[in-house]
Amino acid sequence: MSAAAIHADRVRKVYPGERALTALDGISLDIRPGEFVSILGPSGCGKSTFLRCVAGLEPVTEGKLSVDGRMVAGPPDHLGMVFQRDALLEWRTIERNILLPIEFAGKPTQAYRAAMAKLLKLTGLSDFGDRYPRELSGGMRQRAAICRALIDQPGLLLMDEPFGALDALTRDQMNVELQRIWLETRNTVMFVTHGISEAVFLADRVVVFSPRPGRIADIIEVDLPRPRRLAVRETAQFGAYTGRIRDLFHEMGLIDEAPAPAIEEAV
């Protein structure tokens, strides 16, 4: 399946009510086919709302939003999604969890068993297909959730803080794993996060959102060779990217002059 392109033109999202809430205001963004884009911003800035709009789960209030030239009016074809919680069904084996989207689509699961075996191998889960979610670690469960999202070879993969609930070490490992999977599949990825280092490590471009109402404060091209190892985070070039983002957050009044680890937690 070919990778998808995303086009947003002055997208605005307002939640109506007695006190209307503007979540997004004037988002204009083009994501190229096969590109990995991180959406970074503070909590409540509308980054997850934008992802849900791209997924067709919420309508935009104003502006235009399209995937592969088609206006988004519902979930686009060939879409995969991964959320912060893996949402695996505890009473189904890992294999049956992965095949769930195929069942929902009314397609014959047998035709996808070879693809499933390849994904399990790619994510290091070949020996765990007949296990139940409760028998897997948090990182392994999230790998299974990624397999489920990729089983029908989506051209577009949307990820909403998928590693936010993991410990720091497992999160680092999952960043490396996700990069490796993406380098093989080359689908378009939009990855929502509030981690500065994570955003830079994974992305071709980092789109920084301002506080609500969400606007694009900056778009940063990340020119680091792939595949990237975790050690790249110790380089001056990586530090320049993360420092630029921290300076931007500081200018927006989101962080103070605290040391880098505290800054990372603050946003």
SULKAJO-V929954 format. One record per backbone hydrogen bond with DSSP energy under -1.0 kcal/mol. NH is the residue of the N-H (numbers start at 1). CO is the residue of the C=O. If there is no record, write none. Layout:
{{NH/CO} {NH/CO}}
This chain:
{{4/155} {6/31} {7/66} {8/29} {9/64} {11/27} {12/62} {13/24} {15/21} {21/15} {23/13} {24/13} {25/214} {27/11} {29/8} {31/6} {35/32} {37/189} {38/205} {39/191} {40/207} {45/42} {50/46} {51/47} {52/48} {53/49} {54/50} {55/51} {56/53} {57/52} {58/52} {61/12} {62/12} {64/9} {66/7} {67/70} {68/5} {70/67} {72/65} {80/156} {82/158} {92/89} {94/131} {95/129} {97/93} {98/94} {99/95} {100/97} {103/99} {104/100} {105/101} {106/103} {107/102} {112/109} {113/110} {116/112} {117/113} {118/114} {119/115} {120/116} {121/117} {122/118} {123/119} {124/121} {125/120} {128/125} {131/128} {135/132} {136/133} {141/137} {142/138} {143/139} {144/140} {145/141} {146/142} {147/143} {148/144} {149/145} {150/146} {151/147} {153/150} {155/78} {156/78} {157/188} {158/80} {159/190} {160/82} {161/192} {164/161} {166/163} {171/167} {172/168} {173/169} {174/170} {175/171} {176/172} {177/173} {178/174} {179/175} {180/176} {181/177} {182/178} {183/179} {184/180} {185/181} {186/182} {188/155} {189/35} {190/157} {191/37} {192/159} {193/39} {199/195} {200/196} {201/197} {202/198} {203/199} {204/36} {205/36} {206/220} {207/38} {208/218} {209/40} {210/215} {214/23} {217/208} {218/208} {220/206} {222/204} {224/222} {232/229} {233/230} {234/231} {235/232} {239/235} {240/236} {241/237} {242/238} {243/239} {244/240} {245/241} {246/242} {247/243} {248/244} {249/245} {250/246} {251/247} {252/248} {253/250} {254/249} {263/259} {264/260} {265/261} {266/262} {267/263}}
